[in-house]
Amino acid sequence: MIERFKAFDWILISAVFALALFGLIMVYSASYPLAIDNDGIDSPAYYIARQVMYFGLGIIIFAVLMNFRYQFYKKISPYIIGVSVILLVLVLLFGTEVNEATRWLNIGGISIQPSELVKLGVIVYLAQVYSQKQKYIDRFAKGVVPPLIVVVFLFALILLQPDLGTATMMLLVTGIIIFLSGARFRHLAVLGALSASVVLVLVFQAEYRLNRLLAFQDPFAYEDSFGLQLIQSYISIANGGLTGTGFGQSIQKLGYLPEPHNDFILAVIAEETGWIGIGFVIFCFLIIGFRGVLIGARCKNLFGSLLAYGIVFQLLFQFIFNAGAVSGMLPITGIPLPFISYGGTSLIVSLAGAAILANISRQNYKEKERSQANESVGKDNVTNVVPARKLGHS
C-alpha cells in the first residue's frame, strides 16, 4: 500500500488542488455581489454552489483518470476528435448566446463549453499522430501537414463561435507539440509565420477585436468604453498592494470590474490578497510547469511525452494569457485562469488534464521501479554464476 502511494506525484497533485481550493474561496468572494444584484438569483451563494458542484465532479474525474493508463487514449484519439467536431457543430446549431458569442451548450439545465473539451482532445490527437510519424517528421508534406488539416478545421469551428482566444491557444500548443516531435526549424518558421498572419488578419477584421488591441495600447484613451475593464483591473491591483485589502473587501468587484469572478478574477485576488496572493498563484503554476516538463522528459514513451508537454504548456499558456490580460501586458482574450476562474467546464477540463499528467508520472515511476528491479536481478545472476563456474573448474 505504501509503495502504491509513493507512485503518485504528490507535489503536482498538491499544487493543483491548492489552486483549485483557493479558486473556490476567491470565486465566492468575487461572485456574491453579482448574485445579490441579479434579480433572477435567490442566493448570494449561487455561483459558488455551482462551482463547488463542478469541483466535486472534477475530483471524481481526477481520481478516475489518475488511475487510468494514459496509453489507452492513443487508441481512442480518432473518436475523441470525432466527438469534438460533433460538439462544436452542435454549439453552432443549438448553442446558447452570451455577450454576442455562442460558446455554450445547455444540456438539462447545465451549460458546457465544448471548446474547453476540444483543447484537451486536440492534444491527445496530435500526440498520437506525431508519435507515429517519426520516420518522416522531417518531411513537411507527409510528416507535418496532414494532422494540421484537422486542427485548421477545428480552428475554424471555434472561430465561428466566435472565440479567437481559444483558437489561438490551440495553435500555440499545436506548435509546441510539432516542435517537440522533431520537425525542422524551417517548417516551424513557415507554420509560425502563416499562423501569426492569419491571427493578425482576424484581429483587424473584427471591430471588437481591434478595440481590444487599442485598449491594450492605451486604455485611458478609451476609459468610457472598451478601455474600462483594464483600467478597473489596474485599480484593483493598485488597491491590493503587498498584503491586500482582506478577503471579501474588494471594492472593484462591486459593479466596477466586469467579469470579476471569471476572466478577471486575478484582479480581485490582487486586490484582496495583494502580491502575497498573486505570488502564491504564480508559485503553484511554476510547480505545475516544472513537474509537467519533468514528467514529459522522463517519459520513455513518445506519445506520453508529447501528451504531457501538450497538457502542461496548455495550462501555462492559459495562465500567461489570463495574467497578461489582467495586468495589461497582453491584449484581453477572454481566456479563463485554470483551476481558479468561475466555469464548470474549464475547471473540470483543467483537473482532467492534471490527472492525465499525474497518471503519466505514475507510469514513469512504475517503469523506473521495474527497470531497477531488472537490473538488480541481473546483477544477482551475474554474482551467482561466476562462483559456480569457478567451482566447476576446481
C-alpha positions, 0 to 999 in steps of 0.5 A, a space after each residue: 500500500 505504501 509503495 502504491 502511494 509513493 507512485 503518485 506525484 504528490 507535489 503536482 497533485 498538491 499544487 493543483 488542488 491548492 489552486 483549485 481550493 483557493 479558486 473556490 474561496 476567491 470565486 465566492 468572494 468575487 461572485 456574491 455581489 453579482 448574485 445579490 444584484 441579479 434579480 433572477 438569483 435567490 442566493 448570494 451563494 449561487 455561483 459558488 454552489 455551482 462551482 463547488 458542484 463542478 469541483 466535486 465532479 472534477 475530483 471524481 474525474 481526477 481520481 478516475 483518470 489518475 488511475 487510468 493508463 494514459 496509453 489507452 487514449 492513443 487508441 481512442 484519439 480518432 473518436 475523441 476528435 470525432 466527438 469534438 467536431 460533433 460538439 462544436 457543430 452542435 454549439 453552432 446549431 443549438 448553442 446558447 448566446 452570451 455577450 454576442 458569442 455562442 460558446 455554450 451548450 445547455 444540456 438539462 439545465 447545465 451549460 458546457 463549453 465544448 471548446 474547453 473539451 476540444 483543447 484537451 482532445 486536440 492534444 491527445 490527437 496530435 500526440 498520437 499522430 506525431 508519435 507515429 510519424 517519426 520516420 518522416 517528421 522531417 518531411 513537411 508534406 507527409 510528416 507535418 501537414 496532414 494532422 494540421 488539416 484537422 486542427 485548421 478545421 477545428 480552428 475554424 469551428 471555434 472561430 465561428 463561435 466566435 472565440 479567437 482566444 481559444 483558437 489561438 491557444 490551440 495553435 500555440 500548443 499545436 506548435 509546441 507539440 510539432 516542435 517537440 516531435 522533431 520537425 525542422 526549424 524551417 517548417 516551424 518558421 513557415 507554420 509560425 509565420 502563416 499562423 501569426 498572419 492569419 491571427 493578425 488578419 482576424 484581429 483587424 477584421 473584427 471591430 471588437 477585436 481591434 478595440 481590444 488591441 487599442 485598449 491594450 495600447 492605451 486604455 485611458 484613451 478609451 476609459 468610457 468604453 472598451 478601455 474600462 475593464 483594464 483600467 478597473 483591473 489596474 485599480 484593483 491591483 493598485 488597491 491590493 498592494 503587498 498584503 491586500 485589502 482582506 478577503 471579501 473587501 474588494 471594492 472593484 468587484 462591486 459593479 466596477 470590474 466586469 467579469 470579476 469572478 471569471 476572466 478577471 478574477 486575478 484582479 480581485 485576488 490582487 486586490 484582496 490578497 495583494 502580491 502575497 496572493 498573486 505570488 502564491 498563484 504564480 508559485 503553484 503554476 511554476 510547480 505545475 510547469 516544472 513537474 509537467 516538463 519533468 514528467 514529459 522528459 522522463 517519459 520513455 514513451 513518445 506519445 506520453 511525452 508529447 501528451 504531457 508537454 501538450 497538457 502542461 504548456 496548455 495550462 501555462 499558456 492559459 495562465 500567461 494569457 489570463 495574467 497578461 490580460 489582467 495586468 495589461 501586458 497582453 491584449 484581453 482574450 477572454 481566456 479563463 485562469 485554470 483551476 481558479 476562474 468561475 466555469 464548470 467546464 474549464 475547471 473540470 477540463 483543467 483537473 482532467 488534464 492534471 490527472 492525465 499528467 499525474 497518471 503519466 508520472 505514475 507510469 514513469 515511476 512504475 517503469 523506473 521501479 521495474 527497470 531497477 528491479 531488472 537490473 538488480 536481478 541481473 546483477 544477482 545472476 551475474 554474482 551467482 554464476 561466476 562462483 559456480 563456474 569457478 567451482 566447476 573448474 576446481 
